[in-house]
Amino acid sequence: MQPAFFLPHGAPDLALSDIPAAQFLGGILANRPAPKGIVIISAHWESSGLQITTANHLETIHDFGGFGSALHALRYPAKSDPWLAKTTKNALNVDGIMVTDNENRGLDHGAWIPLMLMLPKAEVPIVQLSLPRQSSPQSLFEIGRALAKLAALDIMVIGSGATVHNLRHIAREGTSAPDWATAFDDWLETVLVERNWPELFQFQTLDIGRASHPTTEHFLPLIVIAGICDVQPESRMSNLHRSYSYGSIGMAAWEVQYAV
């Protein structure tokens, strides 16, 4: 069984950084068997309806500005595999979830930056799924439940975002996180460990939730991963890492741990 992860991608310069989260991502797959394929869902690809990449060679999309030429020069030579896209679509279709092929889309920085740190040789086939615009938390949760089938096929699923993402409050790297940010991560840990999904869906009803996520796209991939956890009653969400970047970007990482 391949694990499912919710991982941070931070600011784009994480790819060239040595902050704790970058070091964590660089070692996350050590002593783990390599997956046959990876399906990744990033905060940075929102679309009309659910879409999947089907290109064999996935372009490195530099969907950001202001970070210097060294970062823009980076290329992640990601490749896909028709089997991986077909298997992913089948897992969704069986549960009545329709997905549209996108032959032109590459990997946005929310996908390729953590993958570059985890798998610098790009030796594992990749497909990316979009976040359907205006989806409810419940519908994203159901996407996760459908993707849970992939673990037994040796396919890893990754949701890429941030547990806290408020760019209005970014500060110098190394600045301590605001109290509302740490309080939200504390709340999130309780909710995930207890598998309290209805509470998870209501994250923006909290003052600390709205402060941590003025917009929701960086949190939504976590709801997909929670859906994977829900399929087995004995599965648990386990916290692997917690830190902050630029003060107000939460870099916590979570894994779905399956019952043995």
N, C-alpha and C positions, 0 to 999 in steps of 0.2 A: 504493500500500500504506500503510495506516494503521499507526502504531507500536502496540506494546503496552508498557505501563509497570507497574512496581511503584513506588508512591508512598507517602510517609508522610502520615498524618493527624494525628499528634502528639496533644497534649492538646487538648480542645475549644477552648480559648482561642486556638489557632493562627489561627482565623478573624479575630481582632482583633489579631493580633501582627505585629511587623515583624522577627522573628528571621530568620536566613538561610534556613531552610527555607520560610518563608512567602513571602519574596521570590523564591525559586527557583520555587515553584509558580505564583506570579503571572506569571512570564515564560516558563514552559515551552512554551507554545503559540505564542509569538511567532515569526513567520516560518515557521510550519508551516501547511499547508492545513487548514481546519476539517474535521472528520470529519462524515459523514452521521449518525452516531449513536455513542453510547458505551455499552458494557457494563461495569459496575463490580462488583467483588466485594470486600466489606469484611469486616474481622475482627469486626464488630459485628452480623452477622446470621447466626446459626447456626440450623439448622432440621432437622427430621426429613426426610431426603431433600432433593434439590436442588429449589429453588424459584426462580421468576422473578416480578418485579413486572409486573403487567399493567394497573394503573390508568393513566388518561391524565394525571392530575395527581398528582404524587408529593409527599405530605406531608413537611414538614421535621420529622423526629423529633428531639426534644431528649432523648436517652437518656443524660443525665448530670445531675449536681447540683453545687451549690457554686461555680459560676463567675460568678454575678452576673446581674442583669437584662438588661444590654446583650447578652450572648450569647444568653440565652433569647429575646430579642426578634427575633433574626435569623430570616429566612425565605428559603429558596432556592426560587424559583418554577419548579421542575423540571417538565418535561412529558415524556411518553413518546410513542410512536408504535406503533400495532399492527404495522406492518411490521417494526419493530426487534425486538419481542418474538417475532414469528413467525419471523423470519430466525435469531435466536439459538437458538430451540428446534429449528429444523430442523437447524442445524449440530450440535447435540448429539445429536438423534435419529438422524441418519445414522450416527453412531458407536455407536449402541446405548445412549446415555445418556438416561435419562428425566428429565423436569423437569415440575414441577407449577406451575400458575398460582397466583399470590397476588394477588387483586384489592384487598386492603386495605392492603398494606404500602407505606410510603413509603420515604424515604431516611434511614438512620441517620447519625450524625455522622461515621462513618468514610467515608461516601460524599459527603455534601453539603459538608463543610468543604473538602476539596481541590478539589471541583468549583466551589465558590463563588470560590475564589482563582484557579482556572484560567479559568473562564468565568462571570464575575460577572453577565452578562446572561441566562444560562441559555438560550442560543439553540440548543443542540444537544439532540436527544431522548436520553433516558436510560432504560436498564433496569438493575435490579440483580439479581444472582444471589446466592443464599445460599451459605454453607459448610455442606455436609451434615455433621451431627454424626457423630463416630466414623469419619470417612473416613480411609483410609490415605493417606500421601503419594503413593503410586502412583496411587490413584484420582483424586486432585486433579490430578495431573500429566496424566492422561488427559482430564480436563475441559479443561485448557488446550490439549492437542493438538487436541481437537474445535473449540475456539473459534478456533484459528489460521486457519480458513477465512474468518473475518470480515474479516481485514485487506484482502483483495482486493475486498471489497464496501464499502470505505470506512468501516468500523466500527472504532473504537478500543476496545481492551480495557484496563482498568485494574484492577490488584490493589492494594488499599489496606490498609496495615498498618504494621509497624515492623520494622526489622532487629534492633532491641533493644527489649525491652519488659518492664521489671522495675519495677513501681510501688512495691515495697518499698524501693527505693533512690533514689526521686526526691529532688531537692534544689532549691535556689533556681535559677531560670533563669539560665543563663550558667555554672553549675558545670561543671567539666571532667568528662568521662565517666570511669568507673572503667576500670582496665586490662583487666578481663575483657570489657567492652563493646567497647573498641577492638580487642581481640584477636579477638573474634568477627566483627566487621566485616572485619578483615583476612582471617580464614579464609574468610568468605563470598565475598569478592572473588576469592580464588584458585579456589574451587570453581565459581563462576559463570562466570568467564572461561574456565576449562578445560572447562566443560560436564560437570562430574563429577556427574551426577545421583544415582547411588547414594550418594555421599558427602553430597550435599545432603539426601537423605531421612533420613540418620542424625544430623541436627544435634543431637538431644537426647542422643546418646550421649557428647557432649563435656561436660566440666565447664563450659566457657565457654558452651556452648549451653544448658545447663540454667540457668545464671545469667542469661543474656540472655533466656530465655523460660521462666519458671516454668510458664506455660501456653502453648499452642502457637498460639492462634487468630490472633495478629498476624503470625506467620510464614507461615501456610498460604497466604494469597493469593499470596505469592512463588512457591510451588511451582506454582500454576496458571500463572503467567506463564512460568516455566521450561518448562512443557509446550508453550507456544506456540513458544518458541525451538527446541525439539527437532525440530519438524516439518521444518525445512530444515537439512540438515547444515552449511550455510555460515553460518547465522544466529549471531549473537553477542549475549551480554549485555554491555551497556555501562553503566558507572557514570556517572551524571549529576550527583550531588550526595551529599555526606556531611557531616553535622553531628549535633549532639545537642541535645535539649531536656530541661530539668529534669534533666540529668545522665545519666539512665538510659533515655531514650527515643531510640532510633536513628532518625535522619531521612534515611537514605540513600535514594536513588532510582535505579532501574535501568530501562533501555530495551532491548527486543528490537530489534536492528538486523538487518534482513533483507539477504540477499545481493542485489546489484544485478544 
